[in-house]
């Protein structure tokens, strides 16, 4: 993988060449070839104009939620989400642009070994605090260096409880101490309006930011991985 700083600069300034459309999914998603300073890379582009309206999310907000997920991953220091930016000038208008992770699409959560699944505790914490409404098995991918990445975060950060995920492996177990320390640092940054959190304030509504901090604080207080809800649907469909 290229240097992160170079990738982010390339995502903002590189020349884009639309290659094709991903046909699975409700919203329009495109594979885009990017060239920047004589370097080619592959990206995933989700234009705002291709988003299907949802009754429980503000219209035209899904692309920015993709970027917000990346920002949270970076603030936590967990490197879970590939570099993602909101680009205003793109082939089909403003939208999110994400560095494409080369991976085997058959290698996902439902095919992971037990030792692989033991690596997913940060993934579960991440989804809990961003209130991920659609963590399918295929949204957890592995690159050629065996690093696990998370993709597809358009329907996250709702103020109401929307958590739907296939990863319920650690219910009732204590959250590891190192993850709790990262959460505490993250909460402090949010609650003190630290400069590092400024991008989030530009991407999410104030109530959504409050919900993000509230969920993080709740997990720090409980220090236990929760069980699936008995009053709402806790699994996405389809699961893969």
N, C-alpha and C positions, 0 to 999 in steps of 0.2 A: 504494500500500500504506500502511496506517495505521502509526503509530509502533509500533515493536516492543514497547516497554514497555506500551503500552496493549493491544496484542493479547494479550500474555502474561497481563495482569491479567484481560482479558475471558475468555480461555480457562479461567481458574481460577474465575471468579465469575459469568460470564454465565448467563442462562437458556437452556436447551437445548430445542429442538423437533425431534424426529426427523422427517426428511423422506422418506427412502427408503434403500434398500440398493443398494450396488454389487454386481452379480452376478458379476463376474469375480474370480477369486481363491479360494483355499482357505479363508480365514478370513472371518468376518463383518465387514463394513465398511459404515459408514452415513454418509450425508450428513445433516448436522445444521445447522439454522439457529440462530444464537446472537444474543441481544440483550443488550447491556450499555451502560448509561448512554445509552439511546435510540439506540444504534448497532447496526445489523444487520450480521452477517457470516456467511459460510458456512464450516463446518468439516468435517473428516473424523474420524470416531469409530470406534475399534477396541477393542471391549470384550474384556477378558480371557476372559470366559466364552464368547466366540465363536471362540477360538483352537483349531485342530485340533492334537492332540498330535503331537509330532515326537520321534523316537527320539534325536536328537542335540542337542536343546535342552531345558532345564528346562521343565516344564509351567507354563503361565501366565506366561511371561517375555517374550513377543514384544512386548507393548505397551510395556514398559519399555525394550526395545531401540530402539523407534522414538524414544523420548525421548532415549536415550543418543546416538543419531546426531545429533540436534539439538545436544546439549551439546558433542559433539566439534567439529561445524561451527563453533559459537560460540567455543570455545576456540582454534581455529585462526584465527579471524577471517575465514573465507571466505564466510560467509552462503550456504551451499549448501542447507540444509534449512529449510523453512518453520518458523516458531515452533510448537513441540510441547511439550505438558505431559502429565503423568500425573494424571488427575482421578479421584478416588475416588467422588464422587457424580455419577452420570450416568444416563441413561435405562435402560441395561441393566447397570449396575454399573460398577466401576472399569475404566479403560482409557485409551488414549492419545487425545488430542484435538489435532488439527493444523489450523492455518490453511489454508484451501483456496486454492490458487493458480489463478486463472482462466486457462485456457489452451486452445489448440486441440489436441485429442487426436490429430490427424493430424500435428502438428508435433513430431516426436521424433527421436531419434538417427539412425534409418535414413533420415530425410528431410532431415537437416541438410546444409548446404553444406560444402565443405572448410574455408572460413574459420571456420565455426561449430564444426566438430570440433576445430580448433586451440585452441579455448577450453576444451577438456575436460581439460587436464592436471591441474588441481586435483581434478577429479572422479575421475580415475584414482588419484591419491595417496590421496584420501579413502577410496575403496573398498579399496585395498590395506591400509590400516592398520586399518579397521574390519572387514576380512575379510568383505566383502559376498558372500553366497552367492546373490544373485539380482538382479544389475543388468541388468534388461531395458531394451530401447531406449525403451519407453514410460515408464520411470521417470525420464527426464530430460526436463523440460518447460520451456517458455519463457513468461514472463508478457508482459503488454502493453508493458512497458518493456524488453523484450529481455534480461531477467535470466534466467539458467538456474538451475533448481531441481531438487533430487533428492527423490524420494518413495519410500516403501515400504522400510523398513529393519528389518522384523521379524526377519529371519534373518541377523543380523550379530553380530559379536563372539564367535563360537565360538573356543575355545582351539585347536582343530585347524584345519588349512588347509581352508577351504571356498570360497575365492574362485571365483566364477562371474560373468562379466561379458561383455557384448558389446563393450566398449570396450578394444581392444588396439591402438590407433592409434600408440602411441609406443614400442613395444618396442625396447630397445637404445639409446634416446636418453637423454641426461642429464636428470635432474630439474632444473628451473629453480632457480637459487640462492635466489630469494625464497621458494619453497615449502620448501626445505630449512631456511631460517632459521626459518620458522613452525613446522616440525616440531621443531626443536631447542628452541624455546621451549615447545612443547607437552610434549615429553618431560621437560623440567626441571620443569614444573608437576606432571606425574604423579608423578615420582620424589621430589619434595619434599613431597608431600601438601599442595600449595597449596590455599588455601581455595576457589579457583575450581573445583577438581576434585571438591569434596565431593559435588555432585549425581551425578557418575558413580559414586562409591563406593556411593551408595544405590541405583543402578540395575543395576550389574553385579557379578558374583562376583569375588572377589580374583584368581582364576586368569585370568579374562577381562580384567581390567585389566592384569595382567602381560603377557598376550598382546598387548594393544593397544600397550603401551609397547615390547615386543620387536619388533613389526612396524615401528613407527615408527623405532626405532634401526637396524634392518636396512636400511631404505630410505636413511636418512641415511648409513650406512656405505658402501653400494653406489653410491648417487647415480645409479642407472640404472633406467629403467623395465624391469621384468622381461618375459620371454616367457611365453606360456601354459604351464601345467604339461603334461608329457608322461605323467604317471603318474595324473592324476585328470581329471575332466571340468571344463574351464575355462569352459564356456559354459552359460548358463541355458536352460531350456526351459519354455515357448516363448520365443523371443528377443525378442518384442515385448511 
